[in-house]
Amino acid sequence: MIPIAKPTISGREIKSVIDVLKSGHLVSGERVEEFEKKFARYINVKHAIATSNGTSALHTALLSLGIMPGDEIITTAFSFIASSNCILFVGAKPVFVDIDPKTYNIDPDEIKKNITNKTRAVLIVHLFGQPCEMEQIVDICKEKHLLLIEDACQAHGAEYDGKKVGSFGDVATFSFYATKNMTTGEGGMITTNNEEVAEKSKLIVNQGQSKKYYHTALGFNFRMTEIQAALGIFQLKKLDDVNKKRIKNAKFMTKSLLDTKELVTPFVSPKVRHVFHQYAIRSKQRDKLQTYLLNKGIQTAIHYPVPIYRQPIYQSLGFNINLKNTEMVSRDILSLPVHQSLSKRDLEKITTEVKKFHEK
């Protein structure tokens, strides 16, 4: 079976984790600090704050910005549910707008159309590893005096016009879940150039402690462990090479599949470095194609089959909307394996079977 995702963990990384276990110091410490500094340097921001996962990073980021009940946050419904759940966590209201049908990212024109006097921020998602249209979005936020939050949980190392995502907004967040381009098993990171946001985030992540047993804010236990950080330090070193392999694999598949009938291959926007956390095609026969590929030994996944506003919890909250492009993409989208561990033989098998299905 060709898996949809496969993290690569080297012997050196395993040894670094064993060294932490042998040290007896497992909670947040020197390795977490080292990981934070190196990640901040990589993204080219002043501050990086490690967390337990991507959801806790985004939750903390919203709290650190002072998002309040009653605030409206413009965002996308074509994402993993955590993107908008974190808005609900702080009592604010997600305002879902439609996506660009080519990139699957939030449409800047739809952002502009939905700004009201209650809009406090825009929360964008760099979906599948492709940066959003940052020039337009940054201009909108500046003009309307809105906070900009980047969910970069799928876009480690992605760039817009030569600048890494995670460095455009007032705050940004990353996830190091097992299937991401770099992983710590679980884990997350907040990035910002804002000193106040960084200090608030550090407090929130660590039970509101300014020093041990002295609590100056209401916080959570969102800390990253030394074990996660030890793995993350080595994963960060490999990230650019991993991304290059994914980009190369994506180019091979797109070239092979480009003229396949009834199939839409990923579009890459000008000015961006798409790092292909997912290689997402569209097919009107998506479900049959998925079953066919599974029978041929190729694992796939659907990211995402249900717009967030159609999830039962959101329906119960009154989110009865219908966004044309979001609905269409959700019906047709299918992720093929693109990870760095794929061989040329794997890539040939994937593309050959996808073409065979559509030629029937």
FENBELFEN-V11979 format. One record per helix or strand of 3 or more residues. SS is the DSSP state (@ for helix, = for strand). FROM is the first residue (numbers start at 1). TO is the last residue. If there is no record, write none. Layout:
SS:FROM:TO / SS:FROM:TO
This chain:
@:11:23 / @:30:43 / =:47:51 / @:54:64 / =:72:76 / @:82:89 / =:93:97 / @:108:113 / =:119:125 / @:127:129 / @:134:144 / =:147:151 / =:171:175 / =:188:192 / @:195:205 / =:209:211 / @:226:257 / =:279:283 / @:286:295 / @:308:310 / @:312:316 / @:324:332 / =:333:336 / @:344:359
